[in-house]
């Protein structure tokens, strides 16, 4: 791997850790879940041959610290963090943005809030469950996860959350062991450290977010909604597919499932490169 240039950026209520590689137009990668800048290690170097690639730890994750660790998290504020990075690294120039999972939700909000600063957004499986016809069921799931977290702890809450994300047909057949690349395995400790914050503060705020469909319709020429080949029927994929349908665009399929970025980095990175090149 190429050693990135590392920096920190003071934003409202937090200090962000960010990393920069390569040269060219800016490409900002927004991680999802419990991931940080390191979740893009498998693709950042290849993309840096064509772009100035910026990655970062979202506020409250890993090396990006909160002034108040108990502060309620909001999608708009996370999107504003991304905007501040764009302003720092590409002032006045439109940038490309990729977001995964909760990072894809932040990317969608960033596009609607600052369209003049965005050349293209690729949003991979944003779990915008409020767009679904059965949104009430998923609100109940989120409430159940939070109640379980408060009363029973982290791992029981994660079990409830994981069960709620699965497709209906996934209840009987066990799946084979998932083989992760060595880099991803090495990040396991960091992932575990971020889980309480993710479950307690990110899940309830991000999965109750309602995207501005009307505004996104007017910006759909610069937006790609993507889903995993192997996650069809799962809740984040359903949300992405329904959003794409509402916007009148075609859902693009990337290799692997919800974490295809981690399990299939080479193939995922190449398809992302193509999605970013598509003319606006």
C-alpha positions as a Markdown table, in Angstrom:
| # | Residue | x | y | z |
|---|---|---|---|---|
| 1 | Unk | 0.0 | 0.0 | 0.0 |
| 2 | Unk | 1.0 | 3.6 | -0.6 |
| 3 | Unk | 1.4 | 5.6 | 2.6 |
| 4 | Unk | -1.3 | 8.2 | 2.6 |
| 5 | Unk | -0.9 | 11.8 | 3.7 |
| 6 | Unk | -2.7 | 12.0 | 7.1 |
| 7 | Unk | -4.5 | 15.1 | 8.5 |
| 8 | Unk | -7.1 | 16.2 | 11.0 |
| 9 | Unk | -10.0 | 18.6 | 10.5 |
| 10 | Unk | -11.9 | 20.5 | 13.2 |
| 11 | Unk | -15.6 | 20.4 | 12.6 |
| 12 | Unk | -18.6 | 21.3 | 14.7 |
| 13 | Unk | -18.4 | 19.1 | 17.8 |
| 14 | Unk | -15.7 | 16.8 | 16.5 |
| 15 | Unk | -12.2 | 16.4 | 15.1 |
| 16 | Unk | -12.0 | 14.2 | 11.9 |
| 17 | Unk | -9.1 | 12.0 | 11.0 |
| 18 | Unk | -8.6 | 11.9 | 7.2 |
| 19 | Unk | -6.2 | 10.4 | 4.7 |
| 20 | Unk | -5.3 | 11.4 | 1.1 |
| 21 | Unk | -3.7 | 9.5 | -1.7 |
| 22 | Unk | -3.0 | 10.1 | -5.4 |
| 23 | Unk | -3.5 | 13.0 | -7.8 |
| 24 | Unk | -6.3 | 14.2 | -10.0 |
| 25 | Unk | -10.0 | 15.2 | -9.3 |
| 26 | Unk | -11.1 | 14.6 | -5.8 |
| 27 | Unk | -12.9 | 11.3 | -4.9 |
| 28 | Unk | -14.3 | 11.2 | -1.4 |
| 29 | Unk | -15.0 | 7.7 | 0.1 |
| 30 | Unk | -17.5 | 7.7 | 2.9 |
| 31 | Unk | -17.4 | 4.5 | 5.0 |
| 32 | Unk | -20.4 | 2.8 | 6.5 |
| 33 | Unk | -21.2 | 0.7 | 9.5 |
| 34 | Unk | -18.4 | 0.5 | 12.0 |
| 35 | Unk | -15.8 | 1.2 | 9.3 |
| 36 | Unk | -13.4 | 4.0 | 9.0 |
| 37 | Unk | -10.8 | 5.1 | 6.5 |
| 38 | Unk | -9.2 | 1.7 | 6.8 |
| 39 | Unk | -12.2 | 0.0 | 5.2 |
| 40 | Unk | -11.1 | 1.4 | 1.9 |
| 41 | Unk | -7.5 | 0.0 | 2.1 |
| 42 | Unk | -8.4 | -2.7 | -0.5 |
| 43 | Unk | -9.4 | -0.2 | -3.2 |
| 44 | Unk | -7.9 | 3.2 | -2.4 |
| 45 | Unk | -4.5 | 2.7 | -4.0 |
| 46 | Unk | -5.9 | 1.6 | -7.3 |
| 47 | Unk | -8.3 | 4.5 | -7.4 |
| 48 | Unk | -5.5 | 6.9 | -6.5 |
| 49 | Unk | -4.0 | 6.2 | -10.0 |
| 50 | Unk | -6.8 | 8.3 | -11.4 |
| 51 | Unk | -8.1 | 10.4 | -8.5 |
| 52 | Unk | -7.0 | 12.3 | -5.4 |
| 53 | Unk | -8.6 | 9.8 | -3.0 |
| 54 | Unk | -9.7 | 11.1 | 0.4 |
| 55 | Unk | -10.9 | 8.7 | 3.1 |
| 56 | Unk | -11.8 | 9.4 | 6.7 |
| 57 | Unk | -13.2 | 8.1 | 10.0 |
| 58 | Unk | -16.7 | 9.4 | 10.5 |
| 59 | Unk | -17.2 | 11.4 | 13.7 |
| 60 | Unk | -17.2 | 9.2 | 16.7 |
| 61 | Unk | -15.5 | 6.3 | 14.9 |
| 62 | Unk | -11.9 | 5.2 | 15.5 |
| 63 | Unk | -9.6 | 8.2 | 15.3 |
| 64 | Unk | -12.3 | 10.9 | 14.8 |
| 65 | Unk | -13.2 | 12.0 | 18.3 |
| 66 | Unk | -16.4 | 13.7 | 19.5 |
| 67 | Unk | -16.3 | 16.6 | 22.0 |
| 68 | Unk | -19.3 | 15.0 | 23.7 |
| 69 | Unk | -19.3 | 11.2 | 23.3 |
| 70 | Unk | -23.0 | 11.0 | 24.1 |
| 71 | Unk | -24.1 | 13.6 | 21.5 |
| 72 | Unk | -27.0 | 12.6 | 19.4 |
| 73 | Unk | -26.0 | 11.9 | 15.8 |
| 74 | Unk | -27.7 | 13.4 | 12.8 |
| 75 | Unk | -27.3 | 12.5 | 9.1 |
| 76 | Unk | -27.2 | 16.2 | 8.2 |
| 77 | Unk | -24.2 | 16.8 | 10.5 |
| 78 | Unk | -22.3 | 13.7 | 9.1 |
| 79 | Unk | -23.0 | 15.0 | 5.6 |
| 80 | Unk | -21.7 | 18.4 | 6.6 |
| 81 | Unk | -18.5 | 16.8 | 7.8 |
| 82 | Unk | -18.1 | 15.3 | 4.3 |
| 83 | Unk | -18.8 | 18.8 | 2.8 |
| 84 | Unk | -16.1 | 20.3 | 5.0 |
| 85 | Unk | -13.6 | 17.8 | 3.7 |
| 86 | Unk | -14.6 | 18.6 | 0.1 |
| 87 | Unk | -14.1 | 22.3 | 0.9 |
| 88 | Unk | -10.7 | 21.6 | 2.4 |
| 89 | Unk | -9.3 | 19.4 | -0.4 |
| 90 | Unk | -11.2 | 20.6 | -3.5 |
| 91 | Unk | -12.3 | 24.2 | -2.9 |
| 92 | Unk | -14.7 | 25.3 | -5.6 |
| 93 | Unk | -14.3 | 22.2 | -7.7 |
| 94 | Unk | -17.0 | 19.5 | -8.0 |
| 95 | Unk | -15.9 | 16.2 | -6.5 |
| 96 | Unk | -16.9 | 12.6 | -6.9 |
| 97 | Unk | -18.3 | 10.8 | -3.8 |
| 98 | Unk | -18.8 | 7.1 | -3.0 |
| 99 | Unk | -20.7 | 6.0 | 0.1 |
| 100 | Unk | -21.3 | 2.6 | 1.6 |
| 101 | Unk | -24.3 | 1.7 | 3.8 |
| 102 | Unk | -24.8 | 4.5 | 6.4 |
| 103 | Unk | -22.0 | 6.4 | 4.5 |
| 104 | Unk | -24.3 | 6.1 | 1.4 |
| 105 | Unk | -27.0 | 7.8 | 3.4 |
| 106 | Unk | -24.6 | 10.7 | 4.2 |
| 107 | Unk | -23.7 | 10.9 | 0.5 |
| 108 | Unk | -27.3 | 11.2 | -0.5 |
| 109 | Unk | -27.9 | 14.0 | 1.9 |
| 110 | Unk | -24.6 | 15.7 | 0.8 |
| 111 | Unk | -25.9 | 15.6 | -2.8 |
| 112 | Unk | -29.2 | 17.2 | -2.0 |
| 113 | Unk | -27.6 | 19.8 | 0.3 |
| 114 | Unk | -24.7 | 20.8 | -2.0 |
| 115 | Unk | -25.3 | 19.7 | -5.5 |
| 116 | Unk | -23.1 | 22.4 | -6.9 |
| 117 | Unk | -20.1 | 20.7 | -5.2 |
| 118 | Unk | -20.9 | 17.2 | -6.5 |
| 119 | Unk | -20.0 | 15.8 | -9.9 |
| 120 | Unk | -21.2 | 12.2 | -9.2 |
| 121 | Unk | -22.4 | 10.1 | -6.3 |
| 122 | Unk | -22.3 | 6.3 | -6.1 |
| 123 | Unk | -24.4 | 5.1 | -3.1 |
| 124 | Unk | -24.0 | 1.4 | -2.3 |
| 125 | Unk | -27.0 | -0.1 | -0.4 |
| 126 | Unk | -28.1 | 2.9 | 1.6 |
| 127 | Unk | -30.5 | 1.5 | 4.2 |
| 128 | Unk | -33.1 | 4.2 | 3.7 |
| 129 | Unk | -35.9 | 2.0 | 5.1 |
| 130 | Unk | -38.3 | 4.9 | 5.3 |
| 131 | Unk | -38.8 | 4.7 | 1.5 |
| 132 | Unk | -40.2 | 1.1 | 1.8 |
| 133 | Unk | -43.9 | 0.3 | 1.9 |
| 134 | Unk | -43.4 | -1.7 | 5.1 |
| 135 | Unk | -41.3 | 1.0 | 6.8 |
| 136 | Unk | -43.4 | 0.7 | 10.0 |
| 137 | Unk | -42.0 | -2.9 | 10.5 |
| 138 | Unk | -38.5 | -1.6 | 10.3 |
| 139 | Unk | -39.1 | 1.2 | 12.7 |
| 140 | Unk | -40.3 | -1.5 | 15.1 |
| 141 | Unk | -37.0 | -3.4 | 14.4 |
| 142 | Unk | -34.9 | -0.4 | 15.2 |
| 143 | Unk | -36.8 | 0.2 | 18.4 |
| 144 | Unk | -36.4 | -3.5 | 19.3 |
| 145 | Unk | -32.6 | -3.2 | 18.7 |
| 146 | Unk | -32.4 | -0.2 | 20.9 |
| 147 | Unk | -34.4 | -1.7 | 23.7 |
| 148 | Unk | -32.3 | -4.9 | 23.6 |
| 149 | Unk | -29.1 | -2.9 | 23.7 |
| 150 | Unk | -30.3 | -1.0 | 26.8 |
| 151 | Unk | -31.6 | -4.1 | 28.7 |
| 152 | Unk | -29.4 | -7.0 | 27.5 |
| 153 | Unk | -26.2 | -5.5 | 26.0 |
| 154 | Unk | -24.4 | -5.2 | 22.7 |
| 155 | Unk | -24.2 | -8.8 | 21.3 |
| 156 | Unk | -27.9 | -9.6 | 21.9 |
| 157 | Unk | -28.8 | -6.3 | 20.2 |
| 158 | Unk | -26.5 | -7.2 | 17.3 |
| 159 | Unk | -28.2 | -10.6 | 17.0 |
| 160 | Unk | -31.6 | -8.9 | 16.7 |
| 161 | Unk | -30.3 | -6.3 | 14.2 |
| 162 | Unk | -28.7 | -9.0 | 12.0 |
| 163 | Unk | -31.8 | -11.1 | 12.0 |
| 164 | Unk | -33.9 | -8.1 | 10.9 |
| 165 | Unk | -31.6 | -7.3 | 8.0 |
| 166 | Unk | -31.8 | -10.8 | 6.5 |
| 167 | Unk | -34.0 | -11.9 | 3.6 |
| 168 | Unk | -37.1 | -13.9 | 4.6 |
| 169 | Unk | -35.7 | -17.1 | 3.0 |
| 170 | Unk | -32.5 | -17.0 | 5.0 |
| 171 | Unk | -33.9 | -18.6 | 8.2 |
| 172 | Unk | -33.1 | -22.3 | 7.6 |
| 173 | Unk | -30.0 | -22.9 | 5.6 |
| 174 | Unk | -26.7 | -22.2 | 7.2 |
| 175 | Unk | -24.2 | -20.3 | 5.1 |
| 176 | Unk | -20.6 | -21.3 | 4.5 |
| 177 | Unk | -17.9 | -19.5 | 6.4 |
| 178 | Unk | -17.1 | -16.1 | 5.0 |
| 179 | Unk | -13.4 | -15.7 | 4.1 |
| 180 | Unk | -12.2 | -12.2 | 4.6 |
| 181 | Unk | -8.9 | -10.7 | 3.2 |
| 182 | Unk | -6.1 | -10.4 | 5.8 |
| 183 | Unk | -6.4 | -6.7 | 5.9 |
| 184 | Unk | -10.1 | -7.0 | 6.9 |
| 185 | Unk | -9.4 | -9.6 | 9.5 |
| 186 | Unk | -6.8 | -7.3 | 11.0 |
| 187 | Unk | -9.4 | -4.6 | 11.4 |
| 188 | Unk | -11.7 | -6.8 | 13.6 |
| 189 | Unk | -10.6 | -5.3 | 16.9 |
| 190 | Unk | -11.3 | -1.7 | 15.6 |
| 191 | Unk | -14.7 | -2.9 | 14.3 |
| 192 | Unk | -15.6 | -4.3 | 17.7 |
| 193 | Unk | -14.5 | -1.1 | 19.5 |
| 194 | Unk | -16.9 | 0.9 | 17.2 |
| 195 | Unk | -19.9 | -1.4 | 17.6 |
| 196 | Unk | -21.5 | 0.2 | 20.7 |
| 197 | Unk | -21.5 | 3.7 | 19.1 |
| 198 | Unk | -22.8 | 2.3 | 15.9 |
| 199 | Unk | -25.7 | 0.4 | 17.5 |
| 200 | Unk | -26.5 | 3.0 | 20.0 |
| 201 | Unk | -26.2 | 6.2 | 18.0 |
| 202 | Unk | -25.8 | 5.6 | 14.3 |
| 203 | Unk | -28.4 | 2.9 | 13.6 |
| 204 | Unk | -31.4 | 4.8 | 15.2 |
| 205 | Unk | -30.6 | 8.1 | 13.5 |
| 206 | Unk | -29.5 | 6.9 | 10.1 |
| 207 | Unk | -32.2 | 4.3 | 9.6 |
| 208 | Unk | -35.0 | 6.8 | 10.5 |
| 209 | Unk | -33.7 | 9.2 | 7.8 |
| 210 | Unk | -36.1 | 10.0 | 5.0 |
| 211 | Unk | -34.3 | 11.1 | 1.8 |
| 212 | Unk | -35.7 | 14.0 | -0.2 |
| 213 | Unk | -37.0 | 12.0 | -3.2 |
| 214 | Unk | -38.2 | 15.1 | -5.1 |
| 215 | Unk | -34.8 | 16.7 | -4.9 |
| 216 | Unk | -33.0 | 13.5 | -5.7 |
| 217 | Unk | -35.2 | 13.1 | -8.8 |
| 218 | Unk | -33.8 | 16.4 | -10.1 |
| 219 | Unk | -30.3 | 15.2 | -9.5 |
| 220 | Unk | -30.6 | 11.6 | -10.6 |
| 221 | Unk | -28.4 | 12.2 | -13.7 |
| 222 | Unk | -25.4 | 12.4 | -11.3 |
| 223 | Unk | -26.5 | 9.6 | -8.9 |
| 224 | Unk | -25.8 | 5.9 | -9.1 |
| 225 | Unk | -27.7 | 3.6 | -6.7 |
| 226 | Unk | -25.9 | 0.3 | -6.3 |
| 227 | Unk | -26.7 | -3.1 | -4.6 |
| 228 | Unk | -24.8 | -6.3 | -4.0 |
| 229 | Unk | -25.2 | -9.3 | -6.3 |
| 230 | Unk | -25.4 | -11.6 | -3.2 |
| 231 | Unk | -27.7 | -9.5 | -1.0 |
| 232 | Unk | -30.9 | -9.4 | -3.1 |
| 233 | Unk | -33.8 | -9.5 | -0.7 |
| 234 | Unk | -31.9 | -8.3 | 2.3 |
| 235 | Unk | -33.1 | -5.0 | 3.9 |
| 236 | Unk | -30.4 | -2.7 | 2.7 |
| 237 | Unk | -30.6 | -4.1 | -0.8 |
| 238 | Unk | -34.4 | -3.7 | -0.8 |
| 239 | Unk | -34.1 | -0.1 | 0.3 |
| 240 | Unk | -31.6 | 0.6 | -2.5 |
| 241 | Unk | -33.7 | -1.1 | -5.1 |
| 242 | Unk | -36.9 | 0.7 | -4.1 |
| 243 | Unk | -35.1 | 4.1 | -4.0 |
| 244 | Unk | -33.7 | 3.5 | -7.5 |
| 245 | Unk | -37.2 | 2.6 | -8.7 |
| 246 | Unk | -38.7 | 5.8 | -7.1 |
| 247 | Unk | -36.0 | 7.8 | -8.9 |
| 248 | Unk | -36.6 | 6.1 | -12.2 |
| 249 | Unk | -33.0 | 4.8 | -12.4 |
| 250 | Unk | -31.5 | 1.4 | -12.8 |
| 251 | Unk | -30.0 | -0.3 | -9.8 |
| 252 | Unk | -26.4 | -1.2 | -10.5 |
| 253 | Unk | -25.1 | -4.5 | -9.1 |
| 254 | Unk | -21.7 | -4.7 | -7.5 |
| 255 | Unk | -19.9 | -8.0 | -6.6 |
| 256 | Unk | -20.5 | -9.6 | -3.2 |
| 257 | Unk | -23.2 | -8.6 | -0.7 |
| 258 | Unk | -23.6 | -5.7 | 1.6 |
| 259 | Unk | -19.9 | -5.7 | 2.4 |
| 260 | Unk | -18.7 | -6.6 | -1.1 |
| 261 | Unk | -16.2 | -3.8 | -0.7 |
| 262 | Unk | -14.5 | -5.9 | 1.9 |
| 263 | Unk | -15.0 | -9.4 | 0.5 |
| 264 | Unk | -14.3 | -8.6 | -3.2 |
| 265 | Unk | -12.1 | -5.5 | -3.2 |
| 266 | Unk | -10.5 | -5.8 | -6.6 |
| 267 | Unk | -13.7 | -6.5 | -8.6 |
| 268 | Unk | -15.6 | -3.9 | -6.5 |
| 269 | Unk | -13.0 | -1.2 | -7.1 |
| 270 | Unk | -13.0 | -1.8 | -10.8 |
| 271 | Unk | -16.7 | -1.5 | -11.1 |
| 272 | Unk | -16.7 | 1.6 | -8.9 |
| 273 | Unk | -14.1 | 3.1 | -11.2 |
| 274 | Unk | -16.4 | 2.5 | -14.2 |
| 275 | Unk | -19.4 | 4.0 | -12.4 |
| 276 | Unk | -17.5 | 7.1 | -11.5 |
| 277 | Unk | -16.4 | 7.6 | -15.1 |
| 278 | Unk | -19.9 | 7.5 | -16.6 |
| 279 | Unk | -20.6 | 10.9 | -18.1 |
| 280 | Unk | -23.1 | 13.1 | -16.3 |
